C-alpha cells in the first residue's frame, strides 16, 4: 500500500481532481480509494470523483483532470487562451468565465459541467476540420500543464463568438494587440475554415489595424463566399469584406490608435 499512496502523491498535487477510472487504471481500486478518503488523503466530491486534500480544487484542476485522466479532446480556447498567454490587454471581464473548445461533439461529464465557481463557455460551430498539433500549445497554469489554442486559433475562436458572446468592440480591442501572429498559421486556418463571417472578421481586423503579419497572408487562397453579413445591427457596411461594422470602424480617414 505505501507504494501506491506514494504514486498518488507524486502524480497529483493538493487540490487535484482525481477520477476513480484513472485510479483504477493505475491499480488503485475503489475500496483502496475509499480508505484513502477515510484517512484524509482524498476528499470525495461525488461518485467516482475525488479531490486531493490540502486545497480546494478550482477550474484548472477540473480541466487538468479532463485532459490528463480522460484524454478528452477539450482545450482552453478563445479569450481564456489569449489571457493566459498574456495576449489580452486585461484579463476577461468575468473572471469566472472559462472558454473551452470541445472537439468531436465530445460529451462532457456531469461533474465537469456542474463544477462550482466557473461558467464554462463552450466554443462550437467553428466550421473547421480536425486541426493538427501546430494549433495547440501547452500552458503552465497554477502549476498544471494545460492544453490551449495557439493565439492564431484563439483569435479565430474569439471572433466566432462575435456578437453573441463578446462585443465587436471588445474583440477589436483584443485583436489590436495581436501584432505578432504567425501568417502561415493564420492562412492555413482561414483556408480550412468554412465560416464565412469569422473569416471576414479576421481579415477585417487584421487589415484595419494594419498588422505587419497580415501582409504575408495570401488572401487569394481564402474563400470569403458571397453576399453581405450583418455582424453589427444598424452598423455600416464595410465594402471590402461586406460585413456591417460600427460607424467608427469605417475606414474614411480614421485613426487606428
N, C-alpha and C positions, 0 to 999 in steps of 0.2 A: 504493500500500500504506500509506503513512503515515496517510492519512485514515481508513482502515479500523481501524487499530490505535488511532488517537485516538478513534474512535467507540466501540470496545470499552472503552477505559479510562474514557471519560466515562459509559458506561451500566452499568458494573459497579464493584464495589469489591473490594479484596483479600479473598479467601475466597469470593467469589460463585460459586455453582454455575452452570455455563453449558452449555446443551444445544446440540448441533450443529444440531438442527432450527431453533432460534431463530437461530443464527448464519447458517444457510443463507438464512432469510427476510430476513436483513439483509445479504446479499451477501458473507458470509464462507464460502467453500467449505470442505469437509473438508480439502482439501490445504493451504489457507491456515491453517486452524486447527492442522493438524499442524505447520506451520512456526512458528506462534506457540508451540506446545508445545516445539519444538526450541530456540527462542530464549529459553525461560524465562518467557514471559508467562503461559502457561497450563500447567496440570498435568493430564494425562489420568488420569481416575479409572477409566473403563471405556468400552466402545464408545459413542461419541456423547455422553459426559458429561465435561466439564472443570471444573476449579476455577481461578479466577484466582489466580495465585501471590501470596505475601506473607502469607497467613494460612490456617489450617486452616478449612475450611467447617464450620458446625455446623447444627443442626436448622433454625434460622431461615433460613439460606441455602437449604436444601433446599425449605422451604415457599415461600420467595420465588420460587424458580425454577419451582415448580409453578404458582403463582398468576400470575406475570407473564409467563412464557415459554410455558406451555402453556394459560393461561387455564382451568385446571381448576377446577370448582366445589367447591373444598375450602377450608374456613376454620378458623381456630383456634376451639376450642369449649370449652364446659364449664368445668372447673376452671382450665385454662390461660388461657382468655379472661378469666375473673374475676381471676386472679392478676395478669395483665399490665395490667389496668385498675385495679389497686390495690383490688379489691373483696373480697379474702380476708384474713383476719387474718394469715395466714402463707402463704408460697409452698407449693405442694403438697409432700407428704411426699417423694415420689420426684422428684427434680429431673430425672431422665432421661425422665420420662413426659410426653408431649405429647398433649393431647386434640384431635381433629380431627372436624369434621362433613364427611362426604363425601356430596355430593348426587347424585341421578340414577343411583345404582348405578355411579358412575364407577370404572373400573379404575385403580388406582394403578400407576405404572411400577415395575418390579422394582428399579431403582436407588434409588427413593424408599423402598420398603418395607424394603429392606435397608440403609438409611443407618445408619452406625455411631453408637453413643453415644446413641441415642434409642429409646424404646419408644413407637411411635405407638399411641394408644388411639383407635380409631375408634368414634364415637358413631353408632349406627344404630337402626333400628326406632323412630324418633321419632314415627311416625304423624302427620306434619304434611304439608300440601301445600307446594308451592314458595312460599317466602316472599319478599316484596319487599325492596327495598334498605333499608327502615327498620330491618330486623332485622340489618343488617351495619354494622360500623364499621371504620375504618382505624386501626391502631395503629402507632406508631413503635417498633420493637423492634430494638435493636442497630443503629440507623441504617438499617433497612429498613422500608418501608411494607408491612404485612401486614394482610389482611382477617380480621376476627374477628367473632364473635357479639356483639351488644349484650348488656348484663347481663341483660335480661329473658329473652332466648333462652338465654344461657349457663346461667342458673339452671335453665331447663327441661331443657337437655341434661344438666346435673349430676344432676337428680332422676330422669331417665330411667335413670340408671346405678345407682340405689339398689335393692337392696343388693348387686348383683353386683360392682360395681367400687369403689363408695365406700360406707362405712357410713352408716346412718341418722344416727348421732351426728355424724359429720364433716359431712354435708350440713346438719344442723341448725345447727351452729356457723357454717358459711358463710352460711346463709340469714339467720341472726340479724343479720348485718352489712348485709344488703341493704335499707337503710332508705329509699332514695330511688329505687325503681324507678318507671317510668312506668306508671300504672294503665291507660292506653289500650292500650299495647303488651301488657301482661300479659293484659288482657281479650281482645284480638284473638287472641293466641297460644292461649289456653286455649279460646276459642270454636272455633278452627280444628282444634285437636288432637283426635285420636281415641284417645289413650292415656288410658284412664280412671284408671289407677293414678298416672300422672305428674301429671295434673290434680288429683287428690285430694290428693296430697302437697304440691303447690304451694300449694293453698288452705289445707291444714292448717298448714303452716309460717307462711304469711302471717297466719293467724288466731292461731296460738299465740303468735307474737311481737308481735301487735297492731301491725303496721306501719301507719303512717298512710295510705300509698297504697292499702292493701287496702280501706279504707272507700269508695274511689272506683271500685272494680271492681264492675260489675253481674254478680253471680254467677248471676242468673236466666238469663243467656244461655249459661251453660256447662253442657253435658250431662255429668253425673257418672255416668251409667249406673246399673246396679242390682247388688245383691249385695255381698258383702264381698270385700275384697282382703287377702291376707296379705303384708305388706311385711316385717314382722319376725317371725321364728319365735319362738313362745312369747310373743309380745307381747300387750298388752291392746288390746281393740277400742276405737277412738275412735268414739263413737256418731254424731257429726255427719258425719264423712267415710267411715265404715265401712272403715277401714284399721287393721291392727294396728301398734301403736307400742310402744316400750319403756315400761315401767311409769312411769318418772319423767317421761314426756311426757303422762301422763293429766292431765286438767285440774282435778282436785279441789284447789283452793286452792294450786296450785303457784306458786312464784316463777319468773318468766321471766328472771331475771337471769343 
